[in-house]
Amino acid sequence: MLKTPAELAQDLALSIRERRIAQGWSQREASERSGVPLRTWRRLEVEGDGSVERLIQAAIALRCEDNLAGLFPPPAAGSLDALLKRQAATAKPTPRQRISRRRPAP
């Protein structure tokens, strides 16, 4: 079932509130820890309304920032060639290993 933007915002607001309560924080404490003004924090919890920057600040304070990357996962590859190309583009180069030129002691 698809949800409307308002329903998704309400779900997000509830999640923020539940996470804050699980931390044992008041809204004021969460506001202070995150740097989000108290009035904005209340709007985040009640309406799910706030800027992306404020949402990120709240996620960091509530220790949920790792989950933000999952909001927009890369699209599925359309072919094996496309998958290999994507993997090659995102692969980290392996550090070069130094080769010791010393000779073993006799």
mmCIF file of the C-alpha atoms, coordinates in Angstrom:
data_MODEL
# 
_entry.id   MODEL 
# 
loop_
_atom_site.group_PDB 
_atom_site.id 
_atom_site.type_symbol 
_atom_site.label_atom_id 
_atom_site.label_alt_id 
_atom_site.label_comp_id 
_atom_site.label_asym_id 
_atom_site.label_entity_id 
_atom_site.label_seq_id 
_atom_site.pdbx_PDB_ins_code 
_atom_site.Cartn_x 
_atom_site.Cartn_y 
_atom_site.Cartn_z 
_atom_site.occupancy 
_atom_site.B_iso_or_equiv 
_atom_site.pdbx_formal_charge 
_atom_site.auth_seq_id 
_atom_site.auth_comp_id 
_atom_site.auth_asym_id 
_atom_site.auth_atom_id 
_atom_site.pdbx_PDB_model_num 
ATOM 1   C CA . MET A 1 1   ? 0.000  0.000   0.000   1.00 0.00 ? 1   MET A CA 1 
ATOM 2   C CA . LEU A 1 2   ? 1.388  3.382   -0.976  1.00 0.00 ? 2   LEU A CA 1 
ATOM 3   C CA . LYS A 1 3   ? 1.378  6.117   1.633   1.00 0.00 ? 3   LYS A CA 1 
ATOM 4   C CA . THR A 1 4   ? 0.833  9.792   1.103   1.00 0.00 ? 4   THR A CA 1 
ATOM 5   C CA . PRO A 1 5   ? 3.587  12.286  1.958   1.00 0.00 ? 5   PRO A CA 1 
ATOM 6   C CA . ALA A 1 6   ? 1.567  13.336  5.016   1.00 0.00 ? 6   ALA A CA 1 
ATOM 7   C CA . GLU A 1 7   ? 1.324  9.728   6.219   1.00 0.00 ? 7   GLU A CA 1 
ATOM 8   C CA . LEU A 1 8   ? 5.052  9.195   5.714   1.00 0.00 ? 8   LEU A CA 1 
ATOM 9   C CA . ALA A 1 9   ? 5.788  12.410  7.622   1.00 0.00 ? 9   ALA A CA 1 
ATOM 10  C CA . GLN A 1 10  ? 3.566  11.202  10.486  1.00 0.00 ? 10  GLN A CA 1 
ATOM 11  C CA . ASP A 1 11  ? 5.400  7.850   10.551  1.00 0.00 ? 11  ASP A CA 1 
ATOM 12  C CA . LEU A 1 12  ? 8.728  9.680   10.654  1.00 0.00 ? 12  LEU A CA 1 
ATOM 13  C CA . ALA A 1 13  ? 7.507  11.957  13.445  1.00 0.00 ? 13  ALA A CA 1 
ATOM 14  C CA . LEU A 1 14  ? 6.436  8.962   15.509  1.00 0.00 ? 14  LEU A CA 1 
ATOM 15  C CA . SER A 1 15  ? 9.783  7.234   14.935  1.00 0.00 ? 15  SER A CA 1 
ATOM 16  C CA . ILE A 1 16  ? 11.700 10.323  16.074  1.00 0.00 ? 16  ILE A CA 1 
ATOM 17  C CA . ARG A 1 17  ? 9.547  10.607  19.189  1.00 0.00 ? 17  ARG A CA 1 
ATOM 18  C CA . GLU A 1 18  ? 9.867  6.908   20.052  1.00 0.00 ? 18  GLU A CA 1 
ATOM 19  C CA . ARG A 1 19  ? 13.631 6.986   19.559  1.00 0.00 ? 19  ARG A CA 1 
ATOM 20  C CA . ARG A 1 20  ? 13.968 10.063  21.785  1.00 0.00 ? 20  ARG A CA 1 
ATOM 21  C CA . ILE A 1 21  ? 11.867 8.463   24.524  1.00 0.00 ? 21  ILE A CA 1 
ATOM 22  C CA . ALA A 1 22  ? 13.934 5.262   24.272  1.00 0.00 ? 22  ALA A CA 1 
ATOM 23  C CA . GLN A 1 23  ? 17.025 7.408   24.919  1.00 0.00 ? 23  GLN A CA 1 
ATOM 24  C CA . GLY A 1 24  ? 15.318 8.722   28.049  1.00 0.00 ? 24  GLY A CA 1 
ATOM 25  C CA . TRP A 1 25  ? 15.531 12.332  26.851  1.00 0.00 ? 25  TRP A CA 1 
ATOM 26  C CA . SER A 1 26  ? 13.048 15.159  27.145  1.00 0.00 ? 26  SER A CA 1 
ATOM 27  C CA . GLN A 1 27  ? 12.339 17.183  24.029  1.00 0.00 ? 27  GLN A CA 1 
ATOM 28  C CA . ARG A 1 28  ? 14.450 19.977  25.502  1.00 0.00 ? 28  ARG A CA 1 
ATOM 29  C CA . GLU A 1 29  ? 17.407 17.634  26.042  1.00 0.00 ? 29  GLU A CA 1 
ATOM 30  C CA . ALA A 1 30  ? 17.118 16.219  22.521  1.00 0.00 ? 30  ALA A CA 1 
ATOM 31  C CA . SER A 1 31  ? 16.966 19.760  21.191  1.00 0.00 ? 31  SER A CA 1 
ATOM 32  C CA . GLU A 1 32  ? 20.092 20.773  23.076  1.00 0.00 ? 32  GLU A CA 1 
ATOM 33  C CA . ARG A 1 33  ? 22.027 17.639  22.105  1.00 0.00 ? 33  ARG A CA 1 
ATOM 34  C CA . SER A 1 34  ? 21.163 17.985  18.429  1.00 0.00 ? 34  SER A CA 1 
ATOM 35  C CA . GLY A 1 35  ? 21.397 21.747  18.027  1.00 0.00 ? 35  GLY A CA 1 
ATOM 36  C CA . VAL A 1 36  ? 17.851 21.773  16.661  1.00 0.00 ? 36  VAL A CA 1 
ATOM 37  C CA . PRO A 1 37  ? 15.766 24.588  18.170  1.00 0.00 ? 37  PRO A CA 1 
ATOM 38  C CA . LEU A 1 38  ? 13.152 23.258  20.595  1.00 0.00 ? 38  LEU A CA 1 
ATOM 39  C CA . ARG A 1 39  ? 10.244 24.587  18.554  1.00 0.00 ? 39  ARG A CA 1 
ATOM 40  C CA . THR A 1 40  ? 11.601 22.840  15.450  1.00 0.00 ? 40  THR A CA 1 
ATOM 41  C CA . TRP A 1 41  ? 12.210 19.632  17.402  1.00 0.00 ? 41  TRP A CA 1 
ATOM 42  C CA . ARG A 1 42  ? 8.564  19.653  18.488  1.00 0.00 ? 42  ARG A CA 1 
ATOM 43  C CA . ARG A 1 43  ? 7.464  20.102  14.863  1.00 0.00 ? 43  ARG A CA 1 
ATOM 44  C CA . LEU A 1 44  ? 9.684  17.166  13.842  1.00 0.00 ? 44  LEU A CA 1 
ATOM 45  C CA . GLU A 1 45  ? 7.984  14.970  16.445  1.00 0.00 ? 45  GLU A CA 1 
ATOM 46  C CA . VAL A 1 46  ? 4.418  16.120  15.902  1.00 0.00 ? 46  VAL A CA 1 
ATOM 47  C CA . GLU A 1 47  ? 4.217  16.795  12.175  1.00 0.00 ? 47  GLU A CA 1 
ATOM 48  C CA . GLY A 1 48  ? 7.404  15.292  10.759  1.00 0.00 ? 48  GLY A CA 1 
ATOM 49  C CA . ASP A 1 49  ? 8.062  18.792  9.472   1.00 0.00 ? 49  ASP A CA 1 
ATOM 50  C CA . GLY A 1 50  ? 11.522 20.331  9.228   1.00 0.00 ? 50  GLY A CA 1 
ATOM 51  C CA . SER A 1 51  ? 14.410 20.883  6.871   1.00 0.00 ? 51  SER A CA 1 
ATOM 52  C CA . VAL A 1 52  ? 16.658 18.088  5.697   1.00 0.00 ? 52  VAL A CA 1 
ATOM 53  C CA . GLU A 1 53  ? 19.483 19.659  7.714   1.00 0.00 ? 53  GLU A CA 1 
ATOM 54  C CA . ARG A 1 54  ? 17.408 19.524  10.914  1.00 0.00 ? 54  ARG A CA 1 
ATOM 55  C CA . LEU A 1 55  ? 16.401 15.939  10.194  1.00 0.00 ? 55  LEU A CA 1 
ATOM 56  C CA . ILE A 1 56  ? 20.065 15.000  9.794   1.00 0.00 ? 56  ILE A CA 1 
ATOM 57  C CA . GLN A 1 57  ? 20.939 16.764  13.055  1.00 0.00 ? 57  GLN A CA 1 
ATOM 58  C CA . ALA A 1 58  ? 18.166 14.824  14.809  1.00 0.00 ? 58  ALA A CA 1 
ATOM 59  C CA . ALA A 1 59  ? 19.337 11.533  13.272  1.00 0.00 ? 59  ALA A CA 1 
ATOM 60  C CA . ILE A 1 60  ? 22.906 12.148  14.462  1.00 0.00 ? 60  ILE A CA 1 
ATOM 61  C CA . ALA A 1 61  ? 21.780 13.001  17.991  1.00 0.00 ? 61  ALA A CA 1 
ATOM 62  C CA . LEU A 1 62  ? 19.556 9.916   18.077  1.00 0.00 ? 62  LEU A CA 1 
ATOM 63  C CA . ARG A 1 63  ? 22.382 7.776   16.649  1.00 0.00 ? 63  ARG A CA 1 
ATOM 64  C CA . CYS A 1 64  ? 20.503 6.883   13.469  1.00 0.00 ? 64  CYS A CA 1 
ATOM 65  C CA . GLU A 1 65  ? 22.678 8.613   10.873  1.00 0.00 ? 65  GLU A CA 1 
ATOM 66  C CA . ASP A 1 66  ? 23.848 5.334   9.319   1.00 0.00 ? 66  ASP A CA 1 
ATOM 67  C CA . ASN A 1 67  ? 20.284 4.644   8.224   1.00 0.00 ? 67  ASN A CA 1 
ATOM 68  C CA . LEU A 1 68  ? 20.100 7.840   6.168   1.00 0.00 ? 68  LEU A CA 1 
ATOM 69  C CA . ALA A 1 69  ? 22.238 6.328   3.412   1.00 0.00 ? 69  ALA A CA 1 
ATOM 70  C CA . GLY A 1 70  ? 19.551 3.696   2.869   1.00 0.00 ? 70  GLY A CA 1 
ATOM 71  C CA . LEU A 1 71  ? 16.944 6.288   1.917   1.00 0.00 ? 71  LEU A CA 1 
ATOM 72  C CA . PHE A 1 72  ? 18.104 6.436   -1.682  1.00 0.00 ? 72  PHE A CA 1 
ATOM 73  C CA . PRO A 1 73  ? 19.850 3.189   -2.636  1.00 0.00 ? 73  PRO A CA 1 
ATOM 74  C CA . PRO A 1 74  ? 21.396 2.959   -6.102  1.00 0.00 ? 74  PRO A CA 1 
ATOM 75  C CA . PRO A 1 75  ? 19.103 1.525   -8.768  1.00 0.00 ? 75  PRO A CA 1 
ATOM 76  C CA . ALA A 1 76  ? 19.454 -2.127  -9.691  1.00 0.00 ? 76  ALA A CA 1 
ATOM 77  C CA . ALA A 1 77  ? 21.864 -2.825  -12.538 1.00 0.00 ? 77  ALA A CA 1 
ATOM 78  C CA . GLY A 1 78  ? 20.146 -3.602  -15.832 1.00 0.00 ? 78  GLY A CA 1 
ATOM 79  C CA . SER A 1 79  ? 22.841 -6.019  -16.981 1.00 0.00 ? 79  SER A CA 1 
ATOM 80  C CA . LEU A 1 80  ? 25.920 -7.838  -15.761 1.00 0.00 ? 80  LEU A CA 1 
ATOM 81  C CA . ASP A 1 81  ? 28.102 -5.367  -17.671 1.00 0.00 ? 81  ASP A CA 1 
ATOM 82  C CA . ALA A 1 82  ? 26.422 -2.450  -15.891 1.00 0.00 ? 82  ALA A CA 1 
ATOM 83  C CA . LEU A 1 83  ? 26.924 -4.159  -12.524 1.00 0.00 ? 83  LEU A CA 1 
ATOM 84  C CA . LEU A 1 84  ? 30.624 -4.781  -13.194 1.00 0.00 ? 84  LEU A CA 1 
ATOM 85  C CA . LYS A 1 85  ? 31.075 -1.190  -14.355 1.00 0.00 ? 85  LYS A CA 1 
ATOM 86  C CA . ARG A 1 86  ? 29.429 0.129   -11.167 1.00 0.00 ? 86  ARG A CA 1 
ATOM 87  C CA . GLN A 1 87  ? 31.551 -2.134  -8.976  1.00 0.00 ? 87  GLN A CA 1 
ATOM 88  C CA . ALA A 1 88  ? 34.733 -1.021  -10.718 1.00 0.00 ? 88  ALA A CA 1 
ATOM 89  C CA . ALA A 1 89  ? 33.795 2.640   -10.288 1.00 0.00 ? 89  ALA A CA 1 
ATOM 90  C CA . THR A 1 90  ? 33.155 2.290   -6.561  1.00 0.00 ? 90  THR A CA 1 
ATOM 91  C CA . ALA A 1 91  ? 35.958 -0.134  -5.714  1.00 0.00 ? 91  ALA A CA 1 
ATOM 92  C CA . LYS A 1 92  ? 38.625 1.258   -3.454  1.00 0.00 ? 92  LYS A CA 1 
ATOM 93  C CA . PRO A 1 93  ? 42.129 0.839   -4.780  1.00 0.00 ? 93  PRO A CA 1 
ATOM 94  C CA . THR A 1 94  ? 44.175 -1.529  -2.681  1.00 0.00 ? 94  THR A CA 1 
ATOM 95  C CA . PRO A 1 95  ? 47.204 0.063   -1.055  1.00 0.00 ? 95  PRO A CA 1 
ATOM 96  C CA . ARG A 1 96  ? 50.525 -0.901  -2.558  1.00 0.00 ? 96  ARG A CA 1 
ATOM 97  C CA . GLN A 1 97  ? 52.653 -3.155  -0.472  1.00 0.00 ? 97  GLN A CA 1 
ATOM 98  C CA . ARG A 1 98  ? 56.317 -2.341  -0.129  1.00 0.00 ? 98  ARG A CA 1 
ATOM 99  C CA . ILE A 1 99  ? 58.647 -5.040  -1.184  1.00 0.00 ? 99  ILE A CA 1 
ATOM 100 C CA . SER A 1 100 ? 61.557 -5.473  1.099   1.00 0.00 ? 100 SER A CA 1 
ATOM 101 C CA . ARG A 1 101 ? 64.820 -5.478  -0.813  1.00 0.00 ? 101 ARG A CA 1 
ATOM 102 C CA . ARG A 1 102 ? 66.852 -6.657  2.128   1.00 0.00 ? 102 ARG A CA 1 
ATOM 103 C CA . ARG A 1 103 ? 68.575 -9.907  1.897   1.00 0.00 ? 103 ARG A CA 1 
ATOM 104 C CA . PRO A 1 104 ? 68.040 -12.372 4.686   1.00 0.00 ? 104 PRO A CA 1 
ATOM 105 C CA . ALA A 1 105 ? 70.815 -12.504 7.260   1.00 0.00 ? 105 ALA A CA 1 
ATOM 106 C CA . PRO A 1 106 ? 73.127 -15.561 6.906   1.00 0.00 ? 106 PRO A CA 1 
# 
